């Protein structure tokens, strides 16, 4: 089993347990969380969020970019740029509240980099222009 498959299976279990907790409390996932869950569970091929008057698209990608990269490199305890299940499910909120960086913290001028700070946690969201109305995303927590 590949690293991606192992971590994805763990993520799906976490989401299933969270779903059970929420059913008991009669608390539902938001529509954007449901979009992310459908993508994680393989129901859809990409997660699309409307933000910044554009579509922000999370695609599967590979070990270097996209969802596979996020899961392999950043999801779980002890990973560089460690993110949790809740970070993934609330990604759209982080993006809505993030501030665009102009040059500090931006290593590639062809990418739009946003920063979101929540308490002591600092996240970077990296968007690459796909076409006029669509952006592709990756994101991680800054150590």
N, CA, C and O of each residue as an XYZ file, in Angstrom:
572
protein
N       0.849     -1.183      0.000
C       0.000      0.000      0.000
C       0.891      1.242      0.000
O       1.838      1.329      0.782
N       0.593      2.184     -0.862
C       1.399      3.400     -0.962
C       1.140      4.324      0.233
O       0.137      4.195      0.934
N       2.058      5.241      0.438
C       1.919      6.223      1.515
C       0.620      7.010      1.346
O      -0.107      7.239      2.312
N       0.338      7.418      0.116
C      -0.895      8.167     -0.157
C      -2.120      7.345      0.228
O      -3.025      7.852      0.891
N      -2.152      6.077     -0.187
C      -3.304      5.212      0.114
C      -3.486      5.033      1.613
O      -4.611      5.070      2.111
N      -2.390      4.840      2.333
C      -2.456      4.671      3.793
C      -3.019      5.915      4.458
O      -3.938      5.834      5.273
N      -2.460      7.069      4.103
C      -2.896      8.315      4.734
C      -4.330      8.668      4.335
O      -5.093      9.184      5.151
N      -4.693      8.392      3.086
C      -6.057      8.656      2.642
C      -7.048      7.783      3.407
O      -8.113      8.256      3.804
N      -6.708      6.519      3.616
C      -7.578      5.620      4.392
C      -7.740      6.142      5.816
O      -8.838      6.099      6.372
N      -6.656      6.633      6.408
C      -6.717      7.193      7.763
C      -7.611      8.433      7.790
O      -8.420      8.602      8.702
N      -7.459      9.291      6.790
C      -8.282     10.496      6.695
C      -9.761     10.138      6.566
O     -10.609     10.753      7.213
N     -10.067      9.159      5.744
C     -11.469      8.736      5.568
C     -12.052      8.214      6.876
O     -13.215      8.475      7.186
N     -11.245      7.471      7.652
C     -11.703      6.974      8.957
C     -11.987      8.133      9.904
O     -12.990      8.131     10.618
N     -11.090      9.128      9.906
C     -11.294     10.301     10.761
C     -12.599     11.015     10.400
O     -13.353     11.425     11.283
N     -12.854     11.156      9.122
C     -14.073     11.830      8.665
C     -15.304     11.018      9.053
O     -16.313     11.587      9.469
N     -15.230      9.705      8.923
C     -16.360      8.847      9.303
C     -16.664      8.984     10.795
O     -17.828      9.058     11.187
N     -15.624      9.018     11.622
C     -15.825      9.178     13.069
C     -16.411     10.553     13.388
O     -17.290     10.674     14.242
N     -15.928     11.577     12.709
C     -16.454     12.931     12.905
C     -17.924     12.998     12.475
O     -18.732     13.674     13.112
N     -18.256     12.305     11.412
C     -19.635     12.268     10.923
C     -20.562     11.640     11.966
O     -21.672     12.122     12.190
N     -20.100     10.574     12.591
C     -20.890      9.915     13.643
C     -21.106     10.877     14.816
O     -22.218     10.990     15.332
N     -20.043     11.566     15.233
C     -20.156     12.541     16.335
C     -21.166     13.625     15.993
O     -21.989     14.007     16.825
N     -21.094     14.115     14.759
C     -21.998     15.197     14.356
C     -23.440     14.731     14.279
O     -24.350     15.492     14.605
N     -23.666     13.494     13.855
C     -25.039     12.982     13.794
C     -25.648     12.932     15.186
O     -26.819     13.262     15.372
N     -24.842     12.515     16.169
C     -25.329     12.452     17.549
C     -25.693     13.843     18.068
O     -26.654     14.003     18.820
N     -24.920     14.838     17.662
C     -25.161     16.210     18.111
C     -26.112     16.968     17.187
O     -26.432     18.132     17.427
N     -26.561     16.288     16.122
C     -27.436     16.893     15.113
C     -26.801     18.144     14.498
O     -27.463     19.158     14.274
N     -25.509     18.037     14.236
C     -24.757     19.135     13.619
C     -24.270     18.653     12.259
O     -23.616     17.615     12.165
N     -24.584     19.400     11.207
C     -24.233     18.983      9.852
C     -22.940     19.619      9.384
O     -22.498     20.636      9.919
N     -22.342     19.005      8.377
C     -21.193     19.602      7.705
C     -21.702     20.735      6.821
O     -22.816     20.661      6.301
N     -20.900     21.780      6.645
C     -21.273     22.867      5.743
C     -21.239     22.351      4.307
O     -20.706     21.273      4.041
N     -21.801     23.116      3.392
C     -21.815     22.678      1.991
C     -20.392     22.560      1.434
O     -20.110     21.639      0.668
N     -19.495     23.475      1.805
C     -18.115     23.375      1.334
C     -17.381     22.198      1.975
O     -16.533     21.576      1.335
N     -17.695     21.892      3.213
C     -17.117     20.695      3.837
C     -17.608     19.443      3.114
O     -16.849     18.492      2.928
N     -18.870     19.443      2.709
C     -19.415     18.305      1.962
C     -18.735     18.162      0.603
O     -18.520     17.044      0.134
N     -18.397     19.282     -0.032
C     -17.656     19.242     -1.296
C     -16.308     18.569     -1.077
O     -15.895     17.719     -1.866
N     -15.622     18.956      0.002
C     -14.310     18.383      0.303
C     -14.432     16.897      0.650
O     -13.602     16.093      0.225
N     -15.446     16.533      1.406
C     -15.641     15.127      1.783
C     -15.926     14.284      0.544
O     -15.394     13.181      0.411
N     -16.752     14.786     -0.354
C     -17.047     14.052     -1.595
C     -15.767     13.839     -2.399
O     -15.563     12.768     -2.970
N     -14.916     14.842     -2.446
C     -13.647     14.722     -3.161
C     -12.734     13.699     -2.483
O     -12.154     12.842     -3.148
N     -12.611     13.792     -1.172
C     -11.760     12.866     -0.415
C     -12.241     11.430     -0.595
O     -11.427     10.515     -0.722
N     -13.552     11.228     -0.608
C     -14.110      9.884     -0.746
C     -14.166      9.396     -2.188
O     -14.630      8.286     -2.450
N     -13.699     10.212     -3.122
C     -13.636      9.793     -4.519
C     -14.950      9.898     -5.270
O     -15.078      9.367     -6.373
N     -15.929     10.577     -4.686
C     -17.220     10.761     -5.344
C     -17.073     11.738     -6.512
O     -17.721     11.584     -7.547
N     -16.208     12.752     -6.333
C     -15.932     13.721     -7.388
C     -14.435     13.703     -7.718
O     -13.624     13.263     -6.903
N     -14.076     14.176     -8.898
C     -12.678     14.183     -9.336
C     -11.904     15.399     -8.857
O     -10.674     15.408     -8.903
N     -12.608     16.421     -8.400
C     -11.972     17.635     -7.901
C     -12.934     18.336     -6.955
O     -14.148     18.142     -7.012
N     -12.355     19.159     -6.078
C     -13.167     19.968     -5.171
C     -13.113     21.397     -5.695
O     -12.033     21.970     -5.835
N     -14.272     21.969     -5.985
C     -14.328     23.317     -6.545
C     -15.054     24.238     -5.565
O     -16.185     23.980     -5.154
N     -14.359     25.326     -5.206
C     -14.918     26.320     -4.295
C     -14.946     27.655     -5.020
O     -13.978     28.026     -5.684
N     -16.050     28.375     -4.895
C     -16.118     29.694     -5.499
C     -15.614     30.691     -4.476
O     -16.211     30.864     -3.414
N     -14.512     31.343     -4.803
C     -13.895     32.279     -3.887
C     -13.162     33.326     -4.719
O     -12.694     33.029     -5.818
N     -13.064     34.512     -4.218
C     -12.331     35.578     -4.903
C     -12.889     35.811     -6.308
O     -12.138     36.175     -7.213
N     -14.189     35.609     -6.502
C     -14.847     35.726     -7.809
C     -14.262     34.776     -8.845
O     -14.409     34.989    -10.049
N     -13.610     33.746     -8.377
C     -13.038     32.726     -9.262
C     -13.300     31.363     -8.642
O     -13.653     31.256     -7.468
N     -13.124     30.340     -9.435
C     -13.225     28.987     -8.907
C     -11.848     28.540     -8.435
O     -10.874     28.598     -9.185
N     -11.778     28.098     -7.195
C     -10.553     27.535     -6.657
C     -10.727     26.025     -6.702
O     -11.655     25.481     -6.103
N      -9.834     25.353     -7.412
C      -9.980     23.927     -7.674
C      -8.883     23.146     -6.979
O      -7.699     23.446     -7.135
N      -9.278     22.150     -6.215
C      -8.328     21.216     -5.628
C      -8.404     19.941     -6.454
O      -9.439     19.276     -6.496
N      -7.306     19.610     -7.107
C      -7.247     18.412     -7.943
C      -6.385     17.361     -7.268
O      -5.647     17.656     -6.327
N      -6.485     16.125     -7.759
C      -5.714     15.035     -7.181
C      -4.225     15.297     -7.307
O      -3.509     15.180     -6.312
N      -3.735     15.642     -8.470
C      -2.335     15.961     -8.660
C      -1.430     14.750     -8.526
O      -1.794     13.638     -8.907
N      -0.233     14.985     -7.974
C       0.751     13.917     -7.788
C       1.592     14.237     -6.558
O       1.224     15.103     -5.765
N       2.713     13.549     -6.395
C       3.547     13.749     -5.208
C       4.142     15.148     -5.114
O       4.619     15.539     -4.048
N       4.126     15.907     -6.198
C       4.721     17.241     -6.205
C       3.712     18.367     -6.081
O       4.083     19.496     -5.758
N       2.441     18.077     -6.334
C       1.430     19.143     -6.294
C       0.042     18.544     -6.092
O      -0.184     17.357     -6.329
N      -0.871     19.388     -5.651
C      -2.264     18.970     -5.498
C      -2.525     18.141     -4.252
O      -1.730     18.129     -3.312
N      -3.666     17.441     -4.265
C      -4.134     16.712     -3.098
C      -3.194     15.587     -2.693
O      -2.962     15.379     -1.502
N      -2.650     14.860     -3.661
C      -1.711     13.775     -3.328
C      -0.527     14.360     -2.561
O      -0.105     13.798     -1.551
N       0.009     15.480     -3.033
C       1.131     16.123     -2.349
C       0.733     16.557     -0.934
O       1.483     16.337      0.017
N      -0.444     17.171     -0.797
C      -0.906     17.620      0.519
C      -0.985     16.432      1.475
O      -0.508     16.513      2.606
N      -1.579     15.343      1.028
C      -1.737     14.173      1.893
C      -0.392     13.540      2.219
O      -0.100     13.283      3.387
N       0.424     13.286      1.217
C       1.717     12.627      1.450
C       2.667     13.474      2.291
O       3.340     12.954      3.181
N       2.724     14.762      2.017
C       3.738     15.610      2.650
C       3.279     16.355      3.898
O       4.091     16.623      4.784
N       1.994     16.693      3.988
C       1.571     17.593      5.055
C       0.512     17.042      6.006
O       0.382     17.538      7.125
N      -0.239     16.040      5.594
C      -1.329     15.534      6.449
C      -0.771     14.602      7.527
O      -0.033     13.663      7.232
N      -1.135     14.877      8.766
C      -0.785     13.992      9.871
C       0.293     14.570     10.771
O       1.051     15.458     10.382
N       0.339     14.039     11.985
C       1.296     14.504     12.991
C       2.727     14.231     12.557
O       3.038     13.183     11.991
N       3.591     15.205     12.838
C       5.009     15.045     12.589
C       5.464     15.363     11.179
O       6.663     15.326     10.902
N       4.551     15.670     10.291
C       4.931     16.016      8.921
C       5.266     17.496      8.823
O       4.734     18.313      9.575
N       6.148     17.834      7.896
C       6.474     19.231      7.627
C       5.209     19.915      7.106
O       4.574     19.413      6.178
N       4.844     21.042      7.687
C       3.627     21.735      7.263
C       2.376     21.005      7.702
O       1.364     21.012      7.000
N       2.443     20.383      8.850
C       1.402     19.494      9.376
C      -0.003     20.093      9.329
O      -0.248     21.167      9.877
N      -0.923     19.383      8.666
C      -2.323     19.789      8.658
C      -3.192     18.621      9.136
O      -2.805     17.456      9.044
N      -4.360     18.965      9.641
C      -5.267     17.974     10.210
C      -6.492     17.790      9.313
O      -6.662     18.486      8.312
N      -7.324     16.851      9.694
C      -8.587     16.641      8.998
C      -9.428     17.926      9.032
O     -10.028     18.305      8.026
N      -9.467     18.589     10.189
C     -10.258     19.812     10.313
C      -9.710     20.915      9.418
O     -10.479     21.698      8.859
N      -8.375     20.985      9.274
C      -7.783     21.962      8.358
C      -8.268     21.704      6.937
O      -8.644     22.638      6.227
N      -8.260     20.453      6.525
C      -8.713     20.105      5.176
C     -10.186     20.439      4.974
O     -10.568     21.003      3.948
N     -11.008     20.090      5.954
C     -12.446     20.335      5.820
C     -12.778     21.831      5.836
O     -13.775     22.252      5.250
N     -11.951     22.622      6.500
C     -12.222     24.058      6.612
C     -11.355     24.892      5.690
O     -11.239     26.104      5.871
N     -10.751     24.260      4.713
C      -9.872     24.948      3.780
C     -10.515     26.199      3.187
O      -9.872     27.246      3.111
N     -11.767     26.102      2.771
C     -12.434     27.250      2.136
C     -12.520     28.452      3.072
O     -12.394     29.593      2.628
N     -12.733     28.201      4.368
C     -12.774     29.301      5.344
C     -11.403     29.952      5.478
O     -11.294     31.175      5.566
N     -10.365     29.130      5.494
C      -9.007     29.660      5.592
C      -8.722     30.569      4.399
O      -8.149     31.648      4.555
N      -9.123     30.132      3.219
C      -8.882     30.933      2.024
C      -9.671     32.244      2.070
O      -9.143     33.295      1.707
N     -10.914     32.191      2.508
C     -11.737     33.403      2.594
C     -11.121     34.429      3.532
O     -11.215     35.634      3.295
N     -10.493     33.950      4.594
C      -9.950     34.842      5.623
C      -8.470     35.166      5.423
O      -7.905     35.961      6.175
N      -7.850     34.569      4.439
C      -6.411     34.742      4.218
C      -6.092     36.087      3.572
O      -6.930     36.690      2.902
N      -4.881     36.531      3.790
C      -4.377     37.760      3.185
C      -3.379     37.408      2.101
O      -2.546     36.519      2.278
N      -3.464     38.104      0.983
C      -2.549     37.844     -0.119
C      -1.184     38.454      0.205
O      -1.088     39.608      0.624
N      -0.129     37.656      0.004
C       1.227     38.138      0.216
C       1.746     38.721     -1.091
O       1.521     38.154     -2.160
N       2.441     39.854     -1.008
C       2.935     40.474     -2.235
C       4.317     39.948     -2.616
O       4.547     39.641     -3.786
N       5.238     39.837     -1.667
C       6.559     39.320     -2.020
C       7.183     38.499     -0.900
O       7.831     37.490     -1.177
N       7.009     38.896      0.354
C       7.577     38.142      1.463
C       6.886     36.793      1.559
O       5.658     36.725      1.610
N       7.659     35.725      1.586
C       7.096     34.386      1.671
C       6.664     33.823      0.336
O       6.079     32.741      0.282
N       6.942     34.538     -0.750
C       6.581     34.085     -2.091
C       7.863     33.726     -2.829
O       8.681     34.599     -3.122
N       8.039     32.442     -3.129
C       9.272     32.012     -3.795
C       9.109     31.898     -5.305
O      10.101     31.789     -6.026
N       7.861     31.921     -5.795
C       7.612     31.809     -7.225
C       6.616     32.907     -7.612
O       5.464     32.893     -7.178
N       7.073     33.850     -8.429
C       6.213     34.994     -8.766
C       5.028     34.615     -9.650
O       4.127     35.431     -9.845
N       5.009     33.394    -10.189
C       3.891     32.936    -11.015
C       2.750     32.365    -10.172
O       1.726     31.951    -10.714
N       2.922     32.342     -8.862
C       1.908     31.808     -7.956
C       1.361     32.918     -7.074
O       2.081     33.855     -6.731
N       0.094     32.816     -6.709
C      -0.485     33.717     -5.712
C      -0.414     32.999     -4.374
O      -0.901     31.878     -4.234
N       0.196     33.651     -3.394
C       0.359     33.036     -2.081
C      -0.445     33.835     -1.065
O      -0.341     35.059     -0.993
N      -1.246     33.123     -0.286
C      -2.062     33.723      0.756
C      -1.626     33.165      2.097
O      -1.150     32.034      2.191
N      -1.796     33.974      3.133
C      -1.441     33.547      4.479
C      -2.653     33.700      5.376
O      -3.349     34.715      5.348
N      -2.889     32.667      6.174
C      -3.975     32.703      7.141
C      -3.393     32.345      8.503
O      -2.730     31.319      8.655
N      -3.643     33.190      9.480
C      -3.140     32.943     10.831
C      -4.336     32.696     11.731
O      -5.251     33.514     11.820
N      -4.309     31.538     12.404
C      -5.373     31.168     13.340
C      -4.702     30.815     14.665
O      -4.099     29.750     14.799
N      -4.809     31.701     15.628
C      -4.130     31.487     16.906
C      -2.625     31.431     16.684
O      -2.032     32.367     16.147
N      -2.016     30.331     17.100
C      -0.568     30.170     16.909
C      -0.241     29.481     15.592
O       0.930     29.322     15.250
N      -1.258     29.074     14.855
C      -1.045     28.377     13.588
C      -1.022     29.353     12.419
O      -1.812     30.296     12.352
N      -0.106     29.102     11.512
C       0.101     29.954     10.355
C       0.039     29.062      9.115
O       0.817     28.115      8.998
N      -0.862     29.348      8.202
C      -1.064     28.514      7.017
C      -0.720     29.309      5.760
O      -0.922     30.522      5.702
N      -0.205     28.613      4.769
C       0.020     29.216      3.459
C      -0.868     28.484      2.463
O      -0.954     27.256      2.463
N      -1.515     29.258      1.628
C      -2.359     28.727      0.561
C      -1.758     29.234     -0.737
O      -1.597     30.439     -0.933
N      -1.430     28.308     -1.617
C      -0.757     28.656     -2.861
C      -1.711     28.381     -4.022
O      -2.204     27.264     -4.181
N      -1.964     29.407     -4.825
C      -2.870     29.290     -5.957
C      -2.107     29.529     -7.255
O      -1.314     30.464     -7.361
N      -2.352     28.687     -8.218
C      -1.758     28.837     -9.543
C      -2.885     29.078    -10.531
O      -3.876     28.348    -10.548
N      -2.731     30.094    -11.344
C      -3.759     30.419    -12.331
C      -3.827     29.303    -13.368
O      -2.831     28.975    -14.013
N      -5.009     28.731    -13.517
C      -5.235     27.648    -14.467
C      -5.753     28.222    -15.783
O      -5.297     27.848    -16.863
N      -6.700     29.124    -15.671
C      -7.186     29.914    -16.805
C      -7.831     31.170    -16.221
O      -7.656     31.448    -15.035
N      -8.557     31.917    -17.008
C      -9.067     33.222    -16.580
C      -9.916     33.173    -15.308
O      -9.840     34.088    -14.488
N     -10.709     32.139    -15.134
C     -11.629     32.071    -13.994
C     -11.311     30.952    -13.002
O     -12.047     30.774    -12.032
N     -10.236     30.197    -13.220
C      -9.957     29.035    -12.368
C      -8.541     29.064    -11.814
O      -7.582     29.386    -12.515
N      -8.439     28.718    -10.537
C      -7.166     28.650     -9.843
C      -7.015     27.250     -9.241
O      -7.984     26.680     -8.741
N      -5.808     26.703     -9.288
C      -5.539     25.407     -8.678
C      -4.793     25.653     -7.383
O      -4.016     26.603     -7.284
N      -5.019     24.808     -6.389
C      -4.565     25.100     -5.035
C      -3.691     23.996     -4.435
O      -3.792     22.823     -4.795
N      -2.830     24.420     -3.505
C      -2.209     23.533     -2.525
C      -2.121     24.356     -1.249
O      -2.122     25.586     -1.304
N      -2.043     23.687     -0.095
C      -1.907     24.450      1.142
C      -1.280     23.621      2.229
O      -1.327     22.391      2.207
N      -0.677     24.332      3.206
C       0.056     23.674      4.286
C       0.217     24.646      5.441
O      -0.006     25.849      5.304
N       0.611     24.095      6.585
C       0.858     24.918      7.770
C       2.344     25.271      7.785
O       3.192     24.422      7.510
N       2.650     26.510      8.103
C       4.032     26.960      8.165
C       4.576     26.623      9.548
O       3.973     26.955     10.568
N       5.726     25.957      9.561
C       6.348     25.573     10.842
C       7.009     26.739     11.517
O       7.576     26.586     12.599
